[in-house]
């Protein structure tokens, strides 16, 4: 969904690079924290992600944002219940966004809004299917947001190519600040001009570029009614060298035994012999107790979070 960043040619001399004006250091004020959009005393329990982009569906772009969002949800005690990837089609966006907002406490969209982290690589080919479709989905008109335009201009004033843009290109660029009129425009990071637009108190519109998606999502935390620490699940990982077929009977019996305690158990085989087992529950001490039982019964070893992450990376290769 994002525009291509220009790649400097090897023919560009060092002197030309030195003449390039430095990017301005911006320090925009963040938005004030609004009232709880879910209502006083309520917090986010469930979430869903709507990933928008033909380039995801045709394999041209690897979707990293849904994985990052899944980790964000787990770390903050939110149960991510659904991830959908849909095409750049208005009707699909309308149907999915309405359904998700009705069903889940927190919904994010990723892709379809065009901006880059510094606007440096933006050209006239900006697709804004997401803003337009979501405005229609919730019965709103689109309206230019003056503060976003002002921040965009301030962050881009060192770019000489902007003065060379045609009227059509300037209009296309300005459309990045054309939001659903009733949306909350949340400036969550002081060093970038791109805001998060929230609709219906639940749906947050995020860009598809992973670095920008991650930055905005992480900085969105103070604006979200997140669960308290004691309402967040604890995850313990155990590695066993045994094959999955050998551990399945024990894990099945264990899951049946602890199901009334709302403790979940999963096993994930590796390419090499062995598997890692995840135990997840709200009662930290009980999960640790079960981890010791799994460690003993399956010739296992309780792992640190760092060890598990390294093992997952190996599995992905």
C-alpha positions as CSV (number, residue, x, y, z in Angstrom):
1,X,0.0,0.0,0.0
2,X,2.9,2.3,0.6
3,X,4.7,4.4,-2.1
4,X,8.2,3.4,-3.1
5,X,11.1,5.1,-1.5
6,X,13.5,6.6,-4.0
7,X,16.8,4.8,-4.1
8,X,19.9,7.0,-4.4
9,X,21.9,6.3,-7.5
10,X,25.6,5.4,-7.2
11,X,26.2,8.2,-9.6
12,X,25.2,10.8,-7.1
13,X,28.4,12.4,-5.8
14,X,29.3,13.1,-2.3
15,X,29.2,16.8,-2.8
16,X,25.6,16.6,-3.9
17,X,24.7,14.6,-0.8
18,X,26.5,17.2,1.4
19,X,24.4,20.0,-0.2
20,X,21.2,18.3,0.9
21,X,19.6,20.3,3.7
22,X,19.3,18.4,7.0
23,X,16.0,17.1,8.1
24,X,14.4,19.4,10.7
25,X,14.2,18.1,14.2
26,X,10.5,18.1,15.0
27,X,9.0,17.9,18.5
28,X,5.3,18.0,18.0
29,X,3.0,18.0,21.1
30,X,1.1,14.7,21.7
31,X,-2.6,14.7,21.9
32,X,-4.1,14.9,25.4
33,X,-5.4,11.5,26.8
34,X,-9.1,11.4,26.1
35,X,-11.8,9.8,28.3
36,X,-12.1,6.0,28.1
37,X,-13.9,5.4,24.8
38,X,-15.4,2.1,26.2
39,X,-16.9,3.8,29.3
40,X,-15.5,4.4,32.7
41,X,-14.3,1.3,34.5
42,X,-14.2,-0.8,31.3
43,X,-11.1,-2.1,29.6
44,X,-10.2,-3.8,26.3
45,X,-10.6,-7.6,26.5
46,X,-10.8,-8.7,22.9
47,X,-9.2,-7.5,19.7
48,X,-9.1,-8.1,15.9
49,X,-6.8,-7.0,13.1
50,X,-7.9,-6.1,9.6
51,X,-4.9,-6.2,7.2
52,X,-5.8,-4.4,3.9
53,X,-3.7,-4.9,0.8
54,X,-3.7,-6.7,-2.6
55,X,0.1,-6.9,-2.2
56,X,-0.3,-9.1,0.9
57,X,-2.7,-11.4,-0.8
58,X,-0.6,-11.8,-4.0
59,X,2.6,-12.5,-2.1
60,X,4.4,-9.3,-3.1
61,X,4.7,-8.1,0.5
62,X,5.2,-10.1,3.7
63,X,2.7,-9.2,6.4
64,X,4.7,-8.5,9.6
65,X,2.2,-6.3,11.2
66,X,-0.3,-8.9,12.3
67,X,2.5,-10.8,14.1
68,X,3.6,-7.6,15.9
69,X,0.0,-6.8,16.8
70,X,-0.4,-10.4,18.2
71,X,2.6,-9.9,20.4
72,X,1.3,-6.4,21.5
73,X,-2.0,-7.9,22.5
74,X,-0.5,-10.7,24.5
75,X,1.9,-8.5,26.3
76,X,-0.9,-6.1,27.3
77,X,-3.4,-8.8,28.4
78,X,-5.7,-8.5,25.3
79,X,-7.1,-11.6,23.7
80,X,-6.6,-11.3,20.0
81,X,-9.4,-13.4,18.5
82,X,-9.2,-12.7,14.8
83,X,-6.9,-11.6,12.0
84,X,-8.2,-11.1,8.5
85,X,-6.4,-10.1,5.3
86,X,-8.6,-8.5,2.6
87,X,-8.2,-6.9,-0.8
88,X,-8.3,-3.2,-1.6
89,X,-12.0,-3.4,-2.2
90,X,-14.5,-1.0,-0.7
91,X,-17.2,-3.6,-0.1
92,X,-14.8,-5.9,1.7
93,X,-13.6,-3.1,4.0
94,X,-17.2,-2.0,4.7
95,X,-18.3,-5.5,5.7
96,X,-15.3,-6.5,7.7
97,X,-14.9,-3.2,9.6
98,X,-18.6,-3.0,10.7
99,X,-18.6,-6.6,11.8
100,X,-15.4,-6.3,13.8
101,X,-16.3,-3.1,15.5
102,X,-19.6,-4.7,16.6
103,X,-17.9,-7.8,18.0
104,X,-14.5,-6.7,19.4
105,X,-13.3,-4.1,21.9
106,X,-10.2,-3.0,19.9
107,X,-9.7,-3.2,16.2
108,X,-6.8,-2.1,14.1
109,X,-6.5,-1.7,10.3
110,X,-3.1,-1.8,8.6
111,X,-2.4,-0.5,5.1
112,X,-4.1,1.6,2.5
113,X,-3.4,5.1,3.8
114,X,-0.2,5.9,2.0
115,X,2.2,8.0,4.3
116,X,5.8,7.0,5.0
117,X,7.6,7.8,8.2
118,X,9.2,11.0,6.8
119,X,7.1,11.6,3.7
120,X,10.4,11.6,1.8
121,X,9.5,8.9,-0.6
122,X,6.0,9.8,-1.2
123,X,5.0,10.4,-4.8
124,X,1.7,11.3,-6.4
125,X,0.5,7.7,-6.5
126,X,-1.2,7.7,-3.1
127,X,-4.0,5.2,-2.5
128,X,-6.3,6.2,0.3
129,X,-8.9,3.4,0.0
130,X,-8.9,2.8,3.8
131,X,-9.9,6.3,5.0
132,X,-12.6,6.7,2.3
133,X,-14.0,3.2,2.8
134,X,-14.1,3.5,6.6
135,X,-15.7,6.9,6.5
136,X,-18.5,5.4,4.4
137,X,-18.7,2.3,6.6
138,X,-19.6,4.5,9.6
139,X,-21.7,7.1,7.8
140,X,-19.2,9.9,7.8
141,X,-17.9,12.4,5.3
142,X,-14.2,13.0,4.7
143,X,-12.7,16.2,5.9
144,X,-9.2,17.7,5.8
145,X,-7.5,17.9,9.2
146,X,-5.7,21.2,9.4
147,X,-3.3,20.2,12.2
148,X,-2.2,17.1,10.4
149,X,-1.5,19.2,7.2
150,X,0.5,21.7,9.3
151,X,2.6,19.0,10.8
152,X,3.1,17.4,7.5
153,X,4.4,20.6,6.0
154,X,6.6,21.3,9.0
155,X,8.2,17.9,8.8
156,X,8.7,18.2,5.0
157,X,9.9,21.7,4.6
158,X,13.5,20.6,4.0
159,X,12.5,18.6,1.0
160,X,13.3,20.6,-2.1
161,X,11.3,18.3,-4.4
162,X,8.1,19.4,-2.8
163,X,8.4,22.8,-4.5
164,X,8.7,21.1,-7.8
165,X,5.4,19.1,-7.5
166,X,2.5,19.7,-9.8
167,X,-0.8,20.7,-8.5
168,X,-2.1,17.2,-8.9
169,X,0.8,15.8,-6.9
170,X,0.3,18.4,-4.1
171,X,-3.4,17.5,-3.9
172,X,-2.5,13.8,-3.8
173,X,-0.1,14.4,-0.9
174,X,-2.6,16.5,1.0
175,X,-5.1,13.7,0.8
176,X,-3.1,11.9,3.5
177,X,-4.8,14.3,5.9
178,X,-8.3,13.6,4.6
179,X,-9.9,11.8,7.5
180,X,-13.4,10.6,8.5
181,X,-14.9,13.8,10.0
182,X,-16.0,12.3,13.3
183,X,-12.8,10.3,13.9
184,X,-10.6,11.0,16.9
185,X,-7.2,12.2,15.5
186,X,-4.6,11.1,18.0
187,X,-1.0,12.4,17.8
188,X,0.8,9.8,19.7
189,X,4.5,10.4,18.8
190,X,6.2,13.7,19.0
191,X,8.8,13.1,16.3
192,X,6.4,12.2,13.4
193,X,3.5,14.0,11.9
194,X,1.3,10.9,11.1
195,X,-1.6,10.5,13.6
196,X,-3.7,7.5,14.5
197,X,-7.3,8.0,13.6
198,X,-9.8,6.2,15.8
199,X,-13.4,5.5,14.8
200,X,-16.3,4.5,17.0
201,X,-14.0,4.5,20.0
202,X,-12.6,1.1,18.9
203,X,-11.1,1.1,15.4
204,X,-7.6,2.5,15.0
205,X,-6.4,3.2,11.5
206,X,-2.6,2.4,11.1
207,X,-0.3,2.5,8.1
208,X,1.1,-0.6,6.5
209,X,4.8,0.2,6.7
210,X,6.1,-2.0,9.5
211,X,8.4,0.5,11.2
212,X,5.7,3.2,11.3
213,X,3.0,0.7,12.3
214,X,5.1,-0.5,15.2
215,X,6.0,3.0,16.4
216,X,2.4,4.2,16.3
217,X,1.0,1.1,18.0
218,X,3.6,1.2,20.8
219,X,3.0,4.9,21.4
220,X,-0.8,4.4,21.3
221,X,-0.7,2.5,24.6
222,X,-1.5,5.5,26.9
223,X,-4.6,6.2,24.8
224,X,-6.0,2.7,25.3
225,X,-8.0,1.4,28.2
226,X,-5.7,-1.6,28.8
227,X,-6.2,-4.4,31.3
228,X,-4.5,-4.0,34.7
229,X,-1.3,-6.0,35.3
230,X,-3.2,-8.7,37.4
231,X,-5.5,-9.3,34.4
232,X,-2.7,-10.1,32.0
233,X,-1.8,-13.7,31.3
234,X,1.6,-15.2,32.1
235,X,3.3,-17.5,29.5
236,X,5.9,-20.1,30.4
237,X,7.8,-22.1,27.7
238,X,9.3,-25.5,28.1
239,X,11.6,-27.2,25.6
240,X,11.5,-31.0,25.2
241,X,13.8,-33.0,22.9
242,X,11.0,-35.6,22.5
243,X,9.0,-35.7,19.3
244,X,5.4,-34.3,19.3
245,X,3.9,-37.8,18.9
246,X,5.6,-38.8,22.2
247,X,4.3,-35.9,24.2
248,X,0.8,-35.7,22.8
249,X,-0.9,-38.1,25.3
250,X,0.5,-36.4,28.4
251,X,-0.3,-32.9,27.1
252,X,-3.8,-33.9,26.1
253,X,-4.5,-35.3,29.6
254,X,-2.9,-32.2,31.2
255,X,-5.0,-29.8,29.1
256,X,-8.2,-31.6,30.1
257,X,-7.1,-31.5,33.8
258,X,-6.4,-27.7,33.9
259,X,-9.1,-26.5,31.5
260,X,-11.3,-25.5,34.4
261,X,-8.5,-23.3,35.6
262,X,-8.5,-21.4,32.3
263,X,-4.9,-22.5,31.6
264,X,-4.1,-23.2,27.9
265,X,-1.4,-25.5,26.7
266,X,0.1,-25.7,23.2
267,X,2.9,-27.6,21.6
268,X,5.0,-26.4,18.7
269,X,7.3,-28.8,16.9
270,X,10.7,-27.8,15.5
271,X,12.4,-28.8,12.4
272,X,15.0,-30.7,14.4
273,X,13.8,-33.3,17.0
274,X,11.9,-31.7,19.8
275,X,9.2,-29.2,20.5
276,X,8.5,-26.2,22.7
277,X,5.5,-26.2,25.0
278,X,3.6,-23.0,26.0
279,X,1.6,-22.8,29.2
280,X,-0.6,-19.7,29.5
281,X,-2.8,-18.6,32.4
282,X,-3.6,-15.7,34.7
283,X,-2.3,-17.5,37.9
284,X,1.5,-17.1,37.5
285,X,2.4,-19.4,40.4
286,X,0.1,-22.2,39.1
287,X,1.6,-21.9,35.6
288,X,5.1,-22.2,37.1
289,X,4.0,-25.2,39.1
290,X,2.7,-26.9,35.9
291,X,5.8,-26.0,34.1
292,X,7.9,-27.9,36.6
293,X,5.5,-30.9,36.1
294,X,5.9,-30.7,32.3
295,X,9.7,-30.4,32.7
296,X,9.8,-33.5,34.8
297,X,7.4,-35.7,32.7
298,X,8.8,-34.8,29.3
299,X,12.5,-34.6,29.9
300,X,12.2,-30.9,29.4
301,X,13.8,-27.6,30.4
302,X,12.0,-24.4,31.3
303,X,13.2,-21.7,28.9
304,X,13.7,-18.0,29.2
305,X,11.9,-15.7,26.8
306,X,15.1,-15.0,25.0
307,X,15.8,-18.7,24.4
308,X,12.3,-19.2,23.0
309,X,12.6,-16.3,20.7
310,X,15.9,-17.6,19.3
311,X,14.3,-21.0,18.7
312,X,11.4,-19.5,16.9
313,X,13.7,-17.6,14.6
314,X,15.5,-20.8,13.7
315,X,12.1,-22.4,12.9
316,X,11.2,-19.6,10.5
317,X,14.4,-20.0,8.5
